Amino acid sequence: MKKIIFFDVDGTLCQMDGTVPQSAKEAIKEAQAQGHKMYLCTGRSRPEITPELLAMNFDGIIGAGGGYIEKNEEVLVHKKLPADAVKDIITYFDEHQIGYYLESNDGLFASDNCQEVIEHQVLTYYKGDRDALAGTQSFLALLAEAAGKEMNLYNVNKISFISIDHPFDEVAQQFGERFLLHHSTVPQFGPQSGELSMKGVDKQTAIEYVLNAYQLTSDDAIAFGDGNNDIAMFQAVGYAIAMENATDELKKYADAITARAEDDGIAKSFAQLGLMS
């Protein structure tokens, strides 16, 4: 029976340096040759899907935490935040000096303090090691690409925010009735940082949409993840695999645990599942 496999990106498909291990690339290519479908299933918005990931020729993309779906490069779903709500949210973030970037298919639009806050949080996470800032440069360059462009507030997929000391719970209290909030899946951003998106939009609903498009069921689906925002993804598939570095909460929903990305976890699981020749 041919399978459809869904991959979270950060901490799952990608190693700590943001690249995909060669073993995973080869395993995915071989499994596709055997007729299995491969899908990204990530919180990243479309502009954050790197050339390296695109070059792997996935059969489709679930992005923006489920708000954006592609099948063979055809856009099937693209849900956006209401423009009036975006204005309220960024006003609140500016008042509380919370860094943020608006995720749009036109680019990532950062607040004036976003780079400063990111660098502060990274240095805090790595205990002042300035060499760690090198790992942020490609992402900061992505933010810089939209600098000076006019932001279309009607085209925002979701909002990521980076808070130094303003509590995540207060943001959730302010906006949680209307929107879905997750803690950030980037540990370097700190425990008070997070993501804000539309309610009713998550990886589970997106996967169910994709399965329906292929006339498949959850028994035909496998998922790999590492963060609590992957719980929804695990609930949509017949077999769920957590990475060794996954949260304890996610592991409760997993059918199996595999090694970290940098230790060839994806390739090892593919071999165990018989997805390659």
C-alpha positions in Angstrom: 0.0 0.0 0.0 1.4 3.4 -1.0 1.7 6.0 1.8 1.6 9.7 2.1 4.2 11.1 4.5 4.0 14.5 6.2 7.1 16.2 7.6 7.4 19.0 10.1 10.4 21.1 9.1 12.2 22.7 12.0 13.6 20.2 14.5 12.3 17.3 12.3 13.3 17.3 8.7 16.0 20.0 9.3 19.0 19.7 11.6 19.9 22.4 14.1 21.8 24.4 11.4 18.6 24.5 9.3 19.8 22.2 6.6 18.4 18.8 5.5 20.6 15.8 6.1 21.7 14.1 2.9 20.4 10.8 4.3 16.9 12.3 4.5 17.1 13.7 0.9 18.1 10.3 -0.4 15.4 8.4 1.6 12.7 10.8 0.4 13.7 10.6 -3.2 13.8 6.8 -3.1 10.5 6.5 -1.4 8.9 8.8 -4.0 10.4 6.5 -6.7 8.5 3.7 -5.0 5.2 5.7 -5.4 4.9 7.2 -2.0 3.8 10.9 -1.7 5.8 13.4 0.3 4.4 16.6 1.9 5.9 19.3 4.0 3.7 20.2 6.9 5.1 23.2 8.6 4.4 26.4 10.5 6.5 28.2 8.0 4.8 30.4 5.4 5.6 30.0 1.7 8.5 32.5 1.6 10.2 30.5 4.3 10.3 27.4 2.2 14.0 27.5 1.3 15.4 26.7 -2.1 16.9 23.6 -0.6 13.5 22.3 0.5 11.9 23.2 -2.9 14.7 21.4 -4.7 13.6 18.2 -3.0 10.4 18.2 -5.2 7.8 17.5 -2.6 4.4 16.5 -3.8 2.9 19.3 -1.9 3.2 21.8 0.9 1.1 22.5 4.0 2.3 25.8 5.3 1.4 28.5 7.8 0.4 25.9 10.3 -2.3 24.5 8.1 -3.6 27.8 6.5 -1.9 27.2 3.2 -2.0 24.1 1.1 -0.4 23.3 -2.2 -0.7 20.1 -4.3 1.7 19.7 -7.2 2.3 23.5 -7.0 -1.4 24.2 -7.3 -2.8 26.3 -4.4 -5.8 24.6 -2.9 -6.2 26.6 0.3 -5.0 30.0 1.5 -6.6 31.4 4.7 -5.7 34.8 6.0 -6.2 36.9 9.2 -8.8 39.7 9.1 -7.0 43.0 8.4 -8.7 44.8 11.3 -7.5 42.1 13.7 -3.9 42.4 12.3 -4.0 46.1 13.1 -5.2 45.4 16.7 -2.5 42.8 17.2 0.4 44.8 15.9 -0.7 47.8 18.0 -0.7 45.6 21.1 2.7 44.2 20.2 4.2 47.7 19.6 2.8 49.0 22.9 4.4 46.1 24.8 7.7 46.2 22.8 7.2 42.7 21.5 9.0 41.9 18.3 7.0 40.3 15.5 6.9 39.5 11.9 3.8 39.2 9.7 3.9 36.1 7.6 2.5 36.7 4.1 3.0 35.0 0.8 4.4 38.3 -0.3 7.2 38.0 2.3 7.9 38.3 6.0 7.3 41.8 7.3 9.1 42.6 10.5 8.6 45.1 13.2 11.2 47.8 13.7 12.6 46.0 16.8 12.4 42.5 15.4 16.1 42.0 14.6 17.1 43.5 18.0 14.8 41.3 19.9 15.8 38.1 18.0 19.5 38.8 18.6 18.8 39.4 22.3 16.9 36.2 22.7 19.5 34.1 20.8 22.3 35.6 22.9 20.3 34.8 26.1 19.7 31.2 24.9 23.4 30.7 24.1 24.6 32.5 27.3 26.3 35.4 25.5 28.1 33.4 22.8 28.1 35.9 19.9 29.1 33.1 17.5 25.6 31.8 17.8 24.3 34.9 15.9 25.8 33.5 12.7 22.9 31.0 12.7 20.3 33.8 12.5 21.8 35.6 9.5 19.9 33.7 6.8 16.6 34.3 8.5 17.4 38.0 9.2 18.3 38.3 5.5 14.8 36.9 4.7 13.2 39.5 6.9 15.3 42.2 5.2 14.0 41.3 1.8 10.6 42.9 2.6 12.1 46.0 4.3 10.6 49.1 2.7 7.8 47.2 0.9 4.2 48.1 1.6 2.5 45.4 3.7 -0.9 44.3 2.5 -2.8 43.7 5.8 -5.4 41.7 3.9 -2.8 39.1 3.0 -1.4 37.9 6.4 -1.3 34.1 7.0 -0.2 34.3 10.6 1.9 36.3 13.0 5.0 35.2 14.9 6.1 37.2 17.9 9.3 37.3 20.0 8.8 38.4 23.5 11.7 39.1 26.0 9.6 39.4 29.2 6.0 40.1 28.3 4.2 36.8 29.3 2.8 34.6 26.5 -0.2 34.0 28.8 -1.1 37.7 28.6 -1.0 37.6 24.8 -3.2 34.5 24.9 -5.6 36.2 27.3 -5.8 39.2 25.0 -6.3 37.3 21.7 -7.0 33.7 22.6 -10.8 33.9 22.3 -10.6 34.8 18.7 -7.3 33.2 17.5 -5.2 30.1 17.9 -1.9 30.6 19.8 1.1 28.3 20.0 4.3 28.7 21.9 7.1 29.3 19.4 8.7 26.1 17.9 12.1 28.0 17.8 13.6 27.4 21.3 16.1 30.2 20.8 13.2 32.7 20.7 12.4 32.0 24.4 9.5 30.6 26.3 7.3 33.7 26.1 7.4 33.8 22.3 4.7 32.3 20.0 2.6 32.2 16.9 -0.9 33.5 16.3 -3.2 32.2 13.6 -6.9 31.6 12.7 -8.9 29.2 14.9 -10.0 26.1 13.1 -6.8 26.1 11.0 -4.2 23.6 12.1 -2.1 20.7 10.7 -4.9 18.2 11.4 -7.5 20.0 9.3 -5.0 20.6 6.5 -3.9 16.9 6.4 -7.5 15.8 6.4 -8.1 18.1 3.4 -5.1 16.7 1.6 -6.1 13.1 2.3 -9.6 13.8 0.9 -8.0 15.4 -2.2 -6.1 12.1 -2.8 -9.1 9.9 -1.8 -7.0 8.5 1.0 -7.7 7.8 4.7 -5.7 8.4 7.9 -4.5 4.7 7.6 -2.6 5.7 4.5 -0.7 8.6 6.2 2.5 8.8 8.3 3.8 11.9 10.1 7.1 13.0 11.6 7.2 15.8 14.1 9.0 17.3 17.2 6.8 20.0 18.8 3.5 20.4 20.5 2.0 22.1 17.4 2.5 18.6 15.8 0.0 17.0 18.1 -2.7 18.0 15.6 -0.7 16.5 12.8 -0.3 13.2 14.7 -4.1 13.0 15.3 -4.7 13.1 11.6 -2.5 10.1 10.6 -2.5 6.4 11.1 1.2 6.2 12.2 3.0 9.0 14.0 6.8 9.2 14.6 8.3 11.7 17.0 12.0 12.7 16.8 14.3 12.0 19.7 14.4 15.7 20.4 10.6 16.0 20.5 8.7 17.4 23.5 7.6 14.9 26.1 4.0 15.9 25.4 4.2 15.1 21.7 5.9 11.7 22.4 2.7 10.7 24.2 0.9 10.8 20.9 3.6 8.9 18.9 3.6 5.4 17.7 7.4 5.4 17.5 10.5 7.5 18.3 13.3 7.9 15.9 16.7 9.5 16.0 17.3 13.2 15.6 17.6 14.6 12.1 21.4 14.9 12.3 21.5 11.3 13.3 19.7 10.1 10.2 16.3 9.7 12.0 14.2 10.1 8.8 16.2 7.6 6.8 16.3 5.1 9.6 12.5 5.2 10.0 12.0 4.9 6.2 14.1 1.8 6.2 12.2 0.3 9.2 8.9 1.0 7.5 9.9 -0.5 4.2 9.3 2.7 2.2 12.4 2.3 0.1 13.5 -0.6 -2.2 
